């Protein structure tokens, strides 16, 4: 399910439905609280959404489009990049670095015209403090994402001629 947003205003029902589709056990009241702090961002192909090493400013709820993720690696003599499988809407991006307050470990750029709802870090963390169930739901989602990423990286390590591209 991809949403094409027709105005700059984020519609509460669409936003809440998207969050609940991505994280089913996320409390509806917590999602409704986040919509007031969010804003729409549009990206053309090639535009950087998240840059590896930059501090987190918040999270992105990908509403439409496809993004390319890539990760730098120091395991090679010269700085190389690993292109991870693209992600398409709906998806949540930047959760880990936002929760930890750490720089991003991935770069994410728009592969197709992309629309995302940006939720700044402070309001996002406030909602998680107010709704502990939201934090638990998000932790479960993040654990699933980490497991998938680990699986993809393991495949890369075991099959150097895999579909992942070293740049």
N, C-alpha and C positions, 0 to 999 in steps of 0.2 A: 504494500500500500504506500504510494507516494502522494504527497499533497503538493499542489502547485498553489502558492500563496498569491492572491490577487491584490492585496493591499499591504501597506507597511504595518498595519495593525495586526497583531497576533491574536487570532480568535481563540478564546478560552477552550471551547469544546474540541476544536481540531488539535490544539496543543495537548490537552489532557488525554484525548484518545491516542495520540502518538506516543506519549510517555507510557501509558498503560499497555499499549501494544508491544512496546520494547521491553518494559519491565512490569509484567502483569501484577506482581504483588506490591507495587508502589501505591501508597495511599492516594486516593483521588483528591482528598483535601490538600495534600502536600503538592500535588501537581498543579492544582488550581492556584495555590499560593505562588508558585514559580512563574506563572504566566505574567504576573504583574511586574516582575523584574526583568523580563526577557525582551529581546529586540531581534528583528529580522535582519539577516545579512544575506546578500546575494554575491555570488562569485562566478566569474567567467572561467572557462577552461585555462588551466595553468596558474590560476591565482592561489597563493599560499594562504591556508587557513590557520595552520599551526606549524611553527618552525621548531625543529629539534634544537634543544638547548635554551629556548626562550622560556621565561617563567609563564606559568599558567595564569590566564586571566579569567577562566571560567570553563564552561562546557558548551558543546554545540549539539543541538538536536537536529540531525540531518533530515530535512523534510522532503527534498527532491534532489535528484542528481546522483552522481557517482564520484567518489573521491579516491585518489591514489595515495597510499601510505608507503613511506620508505623510511628505512632505518640505517643510520651510519653504523659502521662496525670498525673496531680497531684491531680486528684479528688479521687484517691484511696489511702488508707493508705500507701501502699508500692508502689514504682515506677512500674507502669504497662505500657504496650504498647498496642495500638490499631492498628491492621493490617487493613489498608484500602484496597479497591479493587485494584488488580494489574492493571498496565497500560501497553498497548502494543504500539509498534511503529505504526505509527508516533506520536510523542508527544513532547512537549517542557517542560522541567523540570527546576525548580529553578528560575523561573521568579520573583516571589514575593520578595524573599530575595535579589536577585540581584538588583532589582529596588530600594528597600528600604535601601540596604547596611546593612541589619540586619542578624543575624545568622539564619540558616535554622530552620524551625519549624517541618520539617519531616526528617526522615532517608529514603533514597532510595537505594536499593541494586538490583543487577541483579538477576532475577529469572531464566532466561535462558541465553545462550550466547547472549551478548548484544553489539551493536555498537552504539556509540553516537558521535555527533560532538559537541565539547566543544568550546564555544565562551567566551573568558575572559571578565570580567565585564567592564573594561575601554573602549575597542573598541565598545562593545555593547552599552554602555551609550552614547558614542560619536555619533554613528549612530542615536540613538534616538533623540539626540539634533539637528542633521543635518536634519532629516526627521521627523517633528512633526506628520505626518500622520502615521508613523510606531508606534509611541508611543500610538496614539489613537487606532490603530488596536490591539496592544498588550494589552492595558487596557481592551478592550472589551473581548478579549480572557481570560484574567486573571479573569475578573468578572464572566464569564461563569464557569471557573474552580472552583472558590470560591463558587458559587451557588451549583454546584454538590457536592463539599466536605461538605458544610453545610447540604445538603439534606441527604447525607450518615450518617453524625454524628447525625442528628435528628432521623433517623431511628434507629440507635444504642441506643439512649437514650430512645426511646419509646418502643423498643423491645429488652430486654437484651439477648434473646436467638437468636438473628439474626445471619447472616452468618459471622459477624465480630468477630474476635478472640481477646480476651484479653490475653495477655501473662504475 
